[in-house]
């Protein structure tokens, strides 16, 4: 595919997001369906002087694993994967596959067991990232399966994906540096506050951020980006939240998810569809039923729900909360094999308060110095 936006994306990921330098060891992993982007990222990384380790998967492997693996195989963690996580300087993940529903019929308890076994690996990854020892970024390759989930043609979906990342701009790196500065104003404001409250339809949830840190997501980890996030004081989350969109995880969808929190823990989990899966994931390990991340979406180029968390959590005028593992750099050290982002739309009547001050209404910040549509 000869599309200049692909070259723009590869250059941005390697030079801006990962800031690759000569001698860095970078892992590039993705599904073979994303070959055009994998090739361009490989080319761009080599031009940066990096040592590149490629991991290319093919569709169907995960389904075979969850179907065929015995209990020992299910819980086995590759020592090679651990060695890789200890040694790489950067990780570039490219997501996409031929079938987003391939794991729909897999027993969620088997998926939860495998994820729980890999908890030490994800902990090591997050700890190294939190110390600045490991840079990482993940992005999405536009393919037919995701276009179908979004109820779009492939061409329309490609345009949606690339526009979300401003990849048609003359200089996307310059654009993202500008976005970074705008979001930093909001981040600095929030870092002076101690308590947050979100109110929306069937939603009223509070959490403390005292002593914790908000982080500006400006394309350095996820791409496209556009959010500011923190990790709540673990036991401070109180109230309930009704998620506006289906919560998607591991190729499974949970519709109408509603969580009630007391002293930080989910004490009641309900859903119109997929409730058993939701409860199985929350019971994965002790940390799975606590909040590891709370965030505000600021990418107003993402205007619609597409059943893809990478984009949905960035919707300008939304918030999302992730149950499970927290990011240590925020101050939230919740540990779990789960990290599941769920999105709540605030564009129709929603409100965000910081220390009692209304800062956003109907998805728009009241302070014009904060990100705007």
N, C-alpha and C positions, 0 to 999 in steps of 0.2 A: 504494500500500500504506500504510494508516494504522496504523503500528506505532510506538509511542512509543520503541522501542529504536533506530529509525532516527534520530529526532531527537536522542536521547541520544548516538548515535555521531557525528553531524555536529557537535554542540556540542563533544564531547570532542576531535575531530580538529582543529577550528579554534581553539578556545580553549586547550585543554591541550597537545595534541601540537605544534601549530605556533605557538601563542601569537601569533596574528595581531593586529597593531596598525593603527590608522588610517594609510593611505598605503602599507602594504605591498603589493607586487605578488605575487599568488599564482596559480600555475598549477594548475588542477584538470583532471586527465585521467583518462579511463576509457572503457569500452565502453558503448554505448547500452543494453545489457541492465541496467546499473546505474543507470538513470535516476532511480529513487526516491531513491537516496542522493546522486547527483550534484546533484539539485535541492536537497536539504536542505543539502548542504555549500555550495552556491552562496548560498543564503539566509543561512546562518550566517556565511559569510565576509563578505558585504555588511554584515551587522549588526555585524561587528567593525570596519568602516570600511576594509576592504581593497579594492584594485583587482583584479578577478578576470579571469583569462584562461582560458577554457574550451577544452579539446581533447577532443572526443568522437569515438571511433572506432566503426566498425561491423565485425561479424564478416566474415571472409573476406579482408580486405585483406592481412594478412601472408602468407597462402597465395598470393595472386596475385603479391605482390612476389617471393617466393622462386622461384616458378615462371616468371615472365615476365622478370625483370630480367636484362639483359646484365651482363657483368663490370664495366663502368664504372658502371652504375646500382647494382649490388650494393655497390660500394665508395664510393658517393657519400655524403657527409655534408652535410646541409642547413646552409647558413650561417645560416638562420633559427633552426634548433635550437640552434646555437652561440650566437647572439645572445641567445636566450631563456634559455639556461643561465647566461649572464653577467649577465643583468639581473634575473631574478626573485629575490624575497626568500624565497619558500617554494614548495614543490611538494607537491601532494596527489595521490597516485596511487590509483585505485580499480580493482582487478583483478577479472576475471571475464569469461567469454565463453560462447557457446553450445556450443562444441566444444573441449575441452581437448586433443584428439588431432588437430587440424586439420593440424599440421605433421609428423605421424608419418612421412610418406613423402617428405619433403623431404630432399635430399642434405645430410648434416651438414656437408660441406665448404663448401657455399654459405652455410649459417648461420654457420659459423665465420669465413668471409671477411667477411661483413657485420659480425659482432660485432667482429672485429679492426679493421676500418676505423673503427668508432665508439669505439675505445679512447680517443682524445684527448678525446672528448666526455664519456665516463664519468670520465676522469681529472680534467677540469675540474670536473665536478659534485662528485666526492669531495673535491677540494682546497678548493673553496669551502665545502663542508659541514664539512670538518675545521677550517677557520678560523672557523667560526661565521657565515659570510656568507650561507649558504643553509640554511634549515631544511626538512626534508622528512619526509613520512610516507606510508606505503602501507598500504592495507587491502584486505580481500576482501569482495566482494558475494556473498552466498549465492545461487547459481543452480543450475539442474538439472544442468548438466554436472559441476560440482564435487560435487554431491550423489551423482551416479552414480559418480564416481570413488571417493567415500568409502563407497559401497554403503549409502546412506541415502536416505530419502524427503526431499523438499525441506523439509517442515516440520521434520523431525528435524535436518536439516542447518542450517536457519536457527537453531534453538535451540542447536545445537552452537556455531555461529559467535558468536552473541550472548552465550552463557554464557562462552565463552573470553575475552570482553572485559568481563565483569561488567556488561553493559549493562542487566540487569534490576534492578540495585541501585538503591536510592533516589537515590543520588548517585554515579554512576560515577567522576567526577573525584576525589571524596574517596577512593574505593576505590583508585584508581591512585596517588594520593599516598601512601597507606599502603603499597602494594606497593613503591613506589620506596624508601621508608625501609628496608624489610626487605631488599631486594636490595642496598642500599648497604652494609649490614653485611658481606655476603658479598664485595662488590666491594672494600671497604677491606681485608679479610683477604687476598684474593688479590693485591692490589697490593703486599703486603709479601713475596710469595713469588717465587722465581726459576725453579723448574723444576716442570713438571706431568707427570703420567703417568696414562694411562687404560688400564685392563685390563678385558677382557670376553672373550666367546667369540671365539676366533681373532683377538684384538686385543690388542696391547701396543705402545703408542705413547708416546713422550716428546717434549717440546719445551721450549725455554727461553723465558721471558718476562722475562729480565733487562733492565731498563731500558725495558721496554714497559708499556703501561697497559691495565688491565681497565676496561670501561665497563658501566655499569648501563643495561640496556634496559628502560625503564619506560613504554613507550607513546609515546615522543617521536618515534620513527622508524617502526618497524613497529607495526601495531595489528591484532589484539591482540598484546601483547608478553609478555615473561616470559623473559628470559635475561640472562646476563652474558657478555661476549665480550672477546677480545683478539686481537692479531695476533702470532703466534709470531715469534721471531727466525728469519728466513727459512731459514737453512741449518742450523737446530738440530733440525728434525723428523727423528726416527729411529724405525724400527719398522714395524709393519703394522697395518691396521685393516680389519675386515670390517663393512660397513654393514648394519644390521639390516633396513632398509626399502628398497624401490626408490628409486633416486636419480632425481628428476624434474627435467628442465631443457628448456626450449623445447618443451614438449609431448611430450617423449620420455622413456621410462622405461628405466632400467638396473637390472636385478635382480642381487642377489648381488655388488655391486661390492666388490672387495678391492684396496686400494692398499698398496704397499710403498715406504717412503721411505728414502733414504740421503742424508745431508747436505742435507736439506730437499727434495730432488727426488723425484718419483715415478719409480721405476726399474722398477716392474712394475705393470701395471694389468690386472685380470682381472674378468670378470663372467659370470654364468650366462646373461644375456640383454642384448643391447645393447652388447657389448664393443667393436664397431667404432665406435659412436657415442662411447663413453667415450674411446677412444684418439684419435679425431678432435678432440674438444674439448680434451684435454690437450695436443695438438700444435698448437693454435691459434696460440700465440705463446710466446716463451721463458718468460713468467711463469705460463702456465696450468698447469704441472706442479708449482708450488710452493704452499704453504698461505698464504692471505691472512688467514684467520680461524679461530679456535678458540673454541668457546662451550659453555656449560652451560645446558640448558633448565630453567626454574624455574616454569613455569605448570602447576600441578597441576590446573587446570580442563580442560586438554587432556590427555586420557587415552588417545586412540587415534590410530592412523595413518590419514590421510585422503588421501594422495597429493598434498598441498598443502604446500609447504615452509613457507609462512607459519605454519602451525599445527604441522606436524610437528617443526620445529626448536625449538619452544617446549615440547614435551612435558616435563613435570616428571619428572626422572630420566633424561634423555638428554643426549648431547653431540653437537655437530656440528662438522665441519671443512669449510671452503670452500676449494677449490682456485681459484687465480686471484687477482684483485685484492684487495689489502688495504685497510684503512681507515687513512689516514695518522695519524689522531688516536691510534691505538693504538701507533704506532711502527713498524708493518709497512708498508713502502712498496712492496711487490710490485705491479708493474703488469701488467695483462692485460686483454684484452677479455672474459675469462671471470670469473664469480664464481658458483660452483656449490656450494651447501650440501648436504652429505650427512650423514644422521643415524644415530647408533649408540645403540641402546636399552641402558640399564644397569640396568633394573629387575629383571632376573633374573641376579644374580651379578656385575654390573659393579662396578668400584671406581674412584675418583678419588683420586690422591695429589697433595699439594702439598708440595714439598721433602721428600718421603719420608713425610709424615704422611697417613694415611688420613682423608679428609674426607667421603667419601660411599660408601655401600655399598647395593647393591640399589636404587639410585635415590633414597635418602633421605640427607640430610645428617646427620652425627652431632652437629653443633653445633646445638642447638635455636634459636639466635638467627638461623640462616640460614633461608631459605624452606622451609616444611614443607607436606606434603599437607593 
